[in-house]
């Protein structure tokens, strides 16, 4: 009568969104200022002024039929040309409009890529910790999701990666800056992964792709550099979203970039177009495509997130918590002081601290704290964190 697989997926709530919805109920009960919601990665800084101003200008001064009409399935040609030009000028990468596919955000981009590449009995590798929906998207494309555990610094373990690769490996997902850890994979790490995949591709006589998931590319601190992976590995497909950098997660706009360096680029891009068609991810918002054409390269307020990071990281480490120092994104990854992170999160919940156990991120024993909140929330929540530390004997 219906898909039991899809029904099961619908009944199994995302831990992040379930906690976020709980926070909304709890705030109505006791007041916004008494609930410290660190559950969801919803940008807390306003969209850049130029983004809002451009939207108003487009609506007021563009022909309505044109502005709200269909574009080509893969996106407006001029928009795609603008994106390709930006990639070329900014990263020095070879790019052209015929390898750009406009999408409704990075989630659609990832789903399209997994469906474009997988042919049955294929495997997609992700590094833990990873965004939980990867598993849903990968299995939805009838692929096997293979998780490679990180090293002690939460960086990719290359020995473990090599052991995980086999003849069925189709792609490796790289998310840097990483959600949920905030870790950035530096040039040496990217070069090492690229060299390993080149060797394994030859061994198994088929390309192993890198899918670079980059919604946090510009959200970096302390002048850290994020290597542009197509410059290091030819079989790279980039999935990009403007949600985080422009603080517009509800608008859903991004793109797929198939590197022209790969000799199969034309066929891979055709598969991307076909997967988009099959999934119904065609003709991304015409209005927001034109916003991209006008505002690409704009970066929102990252200084606010850096201030939040510093306050929270410094306080929690002072209280005795073990935290991974985030160089990008807006998450703090904290080692639970007990084996069961869910137990720790429940204890935090008693103090109105809403933090997400990282079991679904592939890292049991950790929690994720989203610091894309107001500075006031962080400062007001510190006594609760301190009390939590005292409860576990981390401080006197």
PyMOL commands that set and color helices and strands:
alter all, ss='L'
color gray80, all
select helices_A, chain A and resi 4-11+15-30+32-34+49-61+64-68+77-91+97-99+105-117+133-140+158-164+187-204+229-231+265-279+286-295+303-318+341-349+358-361+375-391
alter helices_A, ss='H'
color red, helices_A
select strands_A, chain A and resi 36-37+100-103+123-127+144-148+169-175+209-213+236-241+254-258+322-324+331-335+353-354+356-357+366-370
alter strands_A, ss='S'
color yellow, strands_A
deselect
rebuild
show_as cartoon
